[in-house]
Amino acid sequence: MTGLAAFALRHWKVIGVGLIIAFLASYSAYQRGQATKWRNTHDKAVAAHQRDLVTIKMSMQQAIADNAAKVIAKERAAAAITERTNDELQNDLAEARALAADYARRMRVNRTCAGDSGQAGNTEIASASNDPATAGGETFVSIPSDDLRICADNTVKAQSWADWYQELRDQWNRE
């Protein structure tokens, strides 16, 4: 046997262990390369997810800001409608109270002129043509002026509330 073959036969354990170590070293290097490759892929995926998360958060914040702006605009529009309706209500209440007071005055005058007989007396004093106090001599019941004012107030307020709500509904439906 030649020198190399004899050496291999004598030291086959050392050569086997050397081959195993060489295999394990190369396999370990391969695994480190794969781990690095996987880690790079993982890091890229994490970075992409973080960018997506930032984009989603920014979109959500923009949507929240847009929604807040819409809510503020709706509240301002509702406040403007409420303020205008309230002003109109005050004017309508003043007008209704004046009409109720005038009606009560005409009824007192008619009743006084009729001699408290329950008959409509002087139709010239009562100026409204559809006024129950002047309805062709029919009897009428005297209503206290406070009741007339309360009734007029409630009627005007109810109509104002209905108008206000309808206007708000129309505003909401437009948006």
C-alpha positions as CSV (number, residue, x, y, z in Angstrom):
1,M,0.0,0.0,0.0
2,T,1.1,3.4,-0.7
3,G,1.7,5.9,1.9
4,L,-1.6,7.8,1.4
5,A,-3.8,4.7,1.6
6,A,-1.9,3.4,4.6
7,F,-2.3,6.8,6.3
8,A,-6.0,6.8,5.6
9,L,-6.4,3.3,7.0
10,R,-4.5,4.2,10.1
11,H,-6.3,7.5,10.7
12,W,-9.8,6.8,9.3
13,K,-11.4,8.0,12.5
14,V,-9.7,11.4,12.3
15,I,-10.5,11.7,8.6
16,G,-14.2,10.8,9.3
17,V,-14.4,13.3,12.1
18,G,-12.8,15.9,9.9
19,L,-15.3,15.2,7.1
20,I,-18.2,15.4,9.5
21,I,-16.8,18.7,10.9
22,A,-16.4,20.1,7.3
23,F,-19.9,19.0,6.5
24,L,-21.3,20.6,9.6
25,A,-19.4,23.8,9.0
26,S,-20.6,24.1,5.4
27,Y,-24.2,23.2,6.5
28,S,-24.0,25.8,9.3
29,A,-22.7,28.4,6.8
30,Y,-25.6,27.5,4.5
31,Q,-28.1,27.7,7.3
32,R,-26.7,31.1,8.4
33,G,-27.1,32.3,4.8
34,Q,-30.7,31.0,4.8
35,A,-31.4,32.7,8.2
36,T,-29.9,35.9,6.9
37,K,-32.0,35.7,3.7
38,W,-35.1,34.9,5.8
39,R,-34.3,37.7,8.3
40,N,-33.9,40.1,5.4
41,T,-37.2,39.0,3.9
42,H,-38.9,39.2,7.3
43,D,-37.4,42.7,7.9
44,K,-38.7,43.8,4.5
45,A,-42.1,42.4,5.2
46,V,-42.2,44.1,8.7
47,A,-41.1,47.4,7.1
48,A,-43.9,47.0,4.5
49,H,-46.5,46.3,7.2
50,Q,-45.3,49.2,9.2
51,R,-45.6,51.5,6.1
52,D,-49.1,50.1,5.6
53,L,-49.9,50.6,9.2
54,V,-48.7,54.3,9.0
55,T,-50.8,54.7,5.8
56,I,-53.9,53.3,7.5
57,K,-53.4,55.4,10.6
58,M,-53.0,58.5,8.4
59,S,-56.1,57.6,6.5
60,M,-58.0,57.0,9.7
61,Q,-56.8,60.4,11.1
62,Q,-57.8,62.1,7.8
63,A,-61.2,60.4,8.0
64,I,-61.7,61.5,11.6
65,A,-60.7,65.0,10.7
66,D,-63.1,65.0,7.7
67,N,-65.8,63.6,9.9
68,A,-65.2,66.2,12.6
69,A,-65.3,69.0,9.9
70,K,-68.6,67.6,8.7
71,V,-70.0,67.4,12.2
72,I,-68.9,71.0,12.9
73,A,-70.4,72.2,9.7
74,K,-73.7,70.4,10.5
75,E,-73.7,71.8,14.0
76,R,-73.0,75.3,12.7
77,A,-75.8,74.9,10.1
78,A,-78.2,73.6,12.8
79,A,-77.2,76.5,15.1
80,A,-77.8,79.0,12.3
81,I,-81.2,77.4,11.6
82,T,-82.1,77.3,15.3
83,E,-81.1,81.0,15.7
84,R,-83.0,82.1,12.7
85,T,-86.0,80.0,13.7
86,N,-85.8,81.4,17.2
87,D,-85.8,85.0,15.9
88,E,-88.8,84.2,13.7
89,L,-90.5,82.5,16.7
90,Q,-90.1,85.7,18.8
91,N,-91.5,87.8,16.0
92,D,-94.4,85.3,15.4
93,L,-95.1,85.2,19.2
94,A,-95.3,89.0,19.4
95,E,-97.6,89.0,16.4
96,A,-99.8,86.2,17.8
97,R,-100.0,87.9,21.2
98,A,-101.0,91.2,19.6
99,L,-103.7,89.4,17.6
100,A,-105.0,87.5,20.7
101,A,-105.0,90.8,22.7
102,D,-106.9,92.5,19.9
103,Y,-109.4,89.6,19.6
104,A,-110.0,89.7,23.4
105,R,-110.5,93.5,23.2
106,R,-113.0,93.2,20.3
107,M,-114.9,90.5,22.2
108,R,-115.1,92.7,25.3
109,V,-116.3,95.6,23.2
110,N,-118.9,93.4,21.4
111,R,-120.1,92.0,24.7
112,T,-120.3,95.4,26.3
113,C,-122.1,96.8,23.3
114,A,-124.5,93.9,23.3
115,G,-125.5,94.7,26.8
116,D,-123.9,91.5,28.1
117,S,-126.7,89.6,26.6
118,G,-124.5,87.1,24.9
119,Q,-125.4,88.5,21.5
120,A,-122.8,90.1,19.1
121,G,-123.9,93.7,19.2
122,N,-121.8,96.2,17.4
123,T,-120.3,94.5,14.3
124,E,-118.7,97.8,13.2
125,I,-116.2,97.7,16.1
126,A,-115.1,94.1,15.3
127,S,-113.1,94.4,12.1
128,A,-112.3,90.8,11.2
129,S,-114.8,89.3,8.8
130,N,-114.2,85.7,9.9
131,D,-114.3,86.7,13.6
132,P,-116.6,84.4,15.6
133,A,-117.5,87.4,17.7
134,T,-119.2,89.0,14.7
135,A,-120.7,85.9,13.2
136,G,-124.1,87.2,12.3
137,G,-125.5,87.7,15.8
138,E,-124.7,84.2,17.1
139,T,-123.9,83.8,20.7
140,F,-120.3,83.6,21.8
141,V,-118.4,82.7,24.9
142,S,-116.0,85.1,26.5
143,I,-112.5,83.7,26.7
144,P,-110.0,85.1,29.2
145,S,-107.2,87.0,27.5
146,D,-104.6,84.9,29.3
147,D,-106.1,81.8,27.8
148,L,-106.1,83.4,24.4
149,R,-102.4,84.4,24.8
150,I,-101.4,80.9,26.0
151,C,-103.3,79.3,23.1
152,A,-101.7,81.6,20.6
153,D,-98.2,81.1,22.1
154,N,-98.6,77.3,22.0
155,T,-99.9,77.3,18.5
156,V,-97.0,79.5,17.2
157,K,-94.4,77.5,19.2
158,A,-95.7,74.2,17.8
159,Q,-95.7,75.5,14.3
160,S,-92.2,76.9,14.8
161,W,-90.9,73.6,16.2
162,A,-92.4,71.7,13.2
163,D,-90.8,74.2,10.8
164,W,-87.4,74.0,12.6
165,Y,-87.4,70.2,12.6
166,Q,-88.3,70.1,8.9
167,E,-85.6,72.5,8.0
168,L,-83.0,70.6,10.0
169,R,-84.1,67.3,8.3
170,D,-83.8,68.9,4.9
171,Q,-80.3,70.2,5.9
172,W,-79.3,66.7,7.0
173,N,-80.7,65.0,3.9
174,R,-78.7,67.4,1.7
175,E,-75.4,66.4,3.2
